Amino acid sequence: MSLFKKIFGSSISASDEEKEKESNGAASEINMSIDEQFIYHFKKNGGKFLYCENVAEVKEQFENILEENDWFESEVLCFDPTLYPILEENKLIYKQVRNPKFLFSSCENLIAEEGSILFSSNQIKQNKPNELPVDIIIYATTSQILAMKSDSLSAIKRKYERDYPTNITAIKYFEKAKEEDFTQYGSSAKNLYLLLLEDL
């Protein structure tokens, strides 16, 4: 049984679980695994998390998102050729798009300490977060979850020994702040879905 089955197989509702974790405070965060920390912070930031055990489930959940938002046969911003087959299967337009409904992308890493998603020019070219569509679907794997941003930067250096990517950017906020929060100044909130494939 995977870690995620244990987390999501419980009968406690998401809101009750959040209240419980908040009441336990920082002490409980110390005892969490890296995966649990990421999920906790990601959901706290307003992200929508969909755990998938295999590629078939990824495709099924992707179709569910399309149906939920009525995005079938829409234009999509996608810079990753490995994701084109999923778009083609769903008759989505990704070449020469003018008005994309959403961004479909992979990412460099998932950062547990803040529940953020790290991108580079390999996924978003030279676009700044505020230049990307508000709606985003990310396809990532559990092996991409790292503890801190510094770990992710080290992983990028190892992965791209010579052809080092530019525009390394983290997106952290996935919903509009209920009140103006100075920590979110200059950031643009995104409606973000994460399709997380178990690969460990």
C-alpha positions as CSV (number, residue, x, y, z in Angstrom):
1,M,0.0,0.0,0.0
2,S,1.5,3.4,-1.0
3,L,1.9,6.4,1.2
4,F,-0.7,8.3,-0.7
5,K,-3.3,5.5,-0.3
6,K,-2.7,5.8,3.5
7,I,-3.1,9.6,3.4
8,F,-6.2,9.7,1.1
9,G,-7.8,6.4,2.2
10,S,-8.8,7.8,5.6
11,S,-12.4,8.7,6.4
12,I,-11.5,12.1,7.8
13,S,-12.7,14.9,5.5
14,A,-10.1,17.3,4.0
15,S,-11.4,20.3,6.0
16,D,-11.3,18.3,9.3
17,E,-7.8,17.1,8.5
18,E,-6.6,20.7,7.8
19,K,-8.1,21.9,11.1
20,E,-6.4,19.1,13.0
21,K,-3.0,19.8,11.4
22,E,-3.3,23.5,12.1
23,S,-4.2,22.9,15.7
24,N,-1.1,20.6,16.1
25,G,1.0,23.4,14.7
26,A,4.6,23.3,13.6
27,A,5.4,20.3,15.8
28,S,3.4,18.0,13.6
29,E,5.0,19.4,10.5
30,I,8.4,18.2,11.8
31,N,7.1,14.6,11.9
32,M,5.7,14.7,8.4
33,S,7.5,12.9,5.5
34,I,8.6,15.1,2.6
35,D,5.6,13.9,0.5
36,E,3.2,14.7,3.3
37,Q,4.7,18.2,3.8
38,F,4.4,18.9,0.1
39,I,0.7,17.8,0.0
40,Y,-0.1,19.8,3.2
41,H,1.5,23.0,1.9
42,F,0.3,22.6,-1.7
43,K,-3.4,22.2,-0.5
44,K,-3.0,25.1,2.0
45,N,-1.9,27.3,-0.9
46,G,-5.1,26.4,-2.8
47,G,-3.8,23.7,-5.2
48,K,-6.0,20.8,-6.4
49,F,-4.2,17.5,-6.0
50,L,-4.9,14.3,-8.0
51,Y,-2.9,11.2,-7.1
52,C,-2.5,8.7,-9.9
53,E,-1.0,5.2,-9.5
54,N,-0.4,4.7,-13.3
55,V,-0.4,6.5,-16.6
56,A,-4.0,5.3,-17.4
57,E,-5.2,7.1,-14.2
58,V,-3.3,10.3,-15.3
59,K,-5.2,10.2,-18.6
60,E,-8.5,9.6,-16.9
61,Q,-8.0,12.4,-14.4
62,F,-6.9,14.7,-17.2
63,E,-10.2,14.0,-19.0
64,N,-12.1,14.6,-15.8
65,I,-10.5,18.1,-15.5
66,L,-11.4,18.8,-19.1
67,E,-15.0,17.8,-18.5
68,E,-15.2,19.7,-15.2
69,N,-14.1,22.9,-17.0
70,D,-15.6,22.3,-20.4
71,W,-12.2,22.5,-22.1
72,F,-12.6,19.8,-24.8
73,E,-11.4,20.9,-28.2
74,S,-9.8,24.1,-26.7
75,E,-6.5,25.8,-27.4
76,V,-3.8,24.8,-24.9
77,L,-0.4,26.3,-24.2
78,C,2.1,23.4,-24.0
79,F,5.9,23.5,-24.6
80,D,6.7,19.9,-23.7
81,P,6.6,17.5,-26.7
82,T,6.3,14.5,-24.4
83,L,2.8,15.7,-23.4
84,Y,1.5,16.2,-27.0
85,P,0.1,12.7,-27.3
86,I,-2.3,13.3,-24.3
87,L,-3.4,16.6,-26.0
88,E,-3.9,14.8,-29.3
89,E,-5.9,12.0,-27.7
90,N,-8.3,14.7,-26.4
91,K,-8.4,16.8,-29.7
92,L,-6.8,19.8,-28.0
93,I,-5.1,22.4,-30.2
94,Y,-1.5,23.2,-29.1
95,K,0.1,24.5,-32.3
96,Q,0.1,28.3,-33.0
97,V,-2.4,29.0,-30.2
98,R,-3.8,32.5,-29.8
99,N,-6.2,32.2,-26.9
100,P,-5.2,29.2,-24.7
101,K,-7.7,28.1,-22.1
102,F,-4.9,26.6,-19.9
103,L,-1.3,25.6,-19.6
104,F,-0.4,21.9,-19.7
105,S,3.1,21.3,-18.4
106,S,5.6,19.2,-16.6
107,C,7.8,20.9,-14.0
108,E,11.4,20.7,-12.7
109,N,10.5,19.8,-9.1
110,L,7.9,20.0,-6.3
111,I,9.1,21.9,-3.2
112,A,7.8,20.4,0.1
113,E,8.7,23.2,2.5
114,E,6.4,25.7,0.7
115,G,4.1,23.5,-1.5
116,S,5.4,25.3,-4.6
117,I,6.1,24.1,-8.1
118,L,9.4,24.9,-9.8
119,F,9.6,25.6,-13.5
120,S,12.3,26.5,-15.9
121,S,12.6,27.6,-19.5
122,N,12.2,24.0,-20.5
123,Q,8.5,24.1,-19.4
124,I,7.4,27.7,-19.7
125,K,10.1,29.2,-22.1
126,Q,10.7,32.8,-21.1
127,N,7.2,33.5,-19.8
128,K,6.7,35.1,-16.4
129,P,4.0,33.6,-14.2
130,N,1.6,36.5,-14.8
131,E,2.0,35.9,-18.6
132,L,0.8,32.3,-18.3
133,P,-2.9,31.3,-18.4
134,V,-4.7,31.5,-15.0
135,D,-5.6,27.8,-15.4
136,I,-2.7,25.3,-15.2
137,I,-2.5,21.5,-15.3
138,I,0.8,20.0,-14.1
139,Y,1.9,16.5,-14.7
140,A,4.6,15.4,-12.2
141,T,5.9,12.4,-10.4
142,T,6.5,11.6,-6.7
143,S,10.3,11.3,-7.4
144,Q,10.2,15.1,-8.2
145,I,9.3,16.0,-4.6
146,L,12.3,17.6,-2.8
147,A,12.5,19.1,0.6
148,M,13.7,22.7,-0.1
149,K,14.2,25.1,-3.0
150,S,18.0,24.7,-2.6
151,D,17.7,20.9,-3.2
152,S,15.8,21.6,-6.4
153,L,18.4,24.0,-7.7
154,S,21.1,21.4,-7.0
155,A,19.0,18.8,-8.8
156,I,18.7,21.1,-11.8
157,K,22.5,21.6,-11.9
158,R,23.0,17.8,-11.8
159,K,20.3,17.1,-14.5
160,Y,21.5,19.8,-16.9
161,E,25.3,19.6,-16.7
162,R,25.9,21.9,-19.7
163,D,22.6,23.1,-21.1
164,Y,21.5,24.9,-18.0
165,P,17.9,26.2,-18.2
166,T,17.0,29.8,-17.6
167,N,13.8,31.4,-16.2
168,I,13.8,29.2,-13.0
169,T,10.5,30.2,-11.4
170,A,8.4,28.9,-8.6
171,I,4.6,29.2,-8.5
172,K,3.3,29.0,-5.0
173,Y,-0.1,30.7,-4.8
174,F,-3.1,28.8,-6.3
175,E,-6.0,30.9,-5.2
176,K,-6.6,34.6,-4.6
177,A,-5.8,35.7,-1.0
178,K,-8.9,36.3,1.1
179,E,-7.2,39.4,2.5
180,E,-4.4,41.4,1.0
181,D,-1.2,39.7,2.2
182,F,2.1,41.4,1.7
183,T,3.9,38.0,1.2
184,Q,1.9,37.6,-2.0
185,Y,2.7,41.0,-3.4
186,G,3.8,40.7,-7.1
187,S,2.6,37.1,-7.4
188,S,-0.3,36.0,-9.6
189,A,-2.7,33.4,-8.2
190,K,-3.3,30.4,-10.5
191,N,-6.1,27.8,-10.6
192,L,-3.7,24.8,-10.5
193,Y,-4.3,21.1,-10.9
194,L,-1.5,18.6,-10.1
195,L,-1.6,15.2,-11.6
196,L,0.9,13.4,-9.4
197,L,2.1,10.0,-10.7
198,E,3.5,7.5,-8.2
199,D,6.9,6.4,-9.6
200,L,8.7,5.3,-6.4
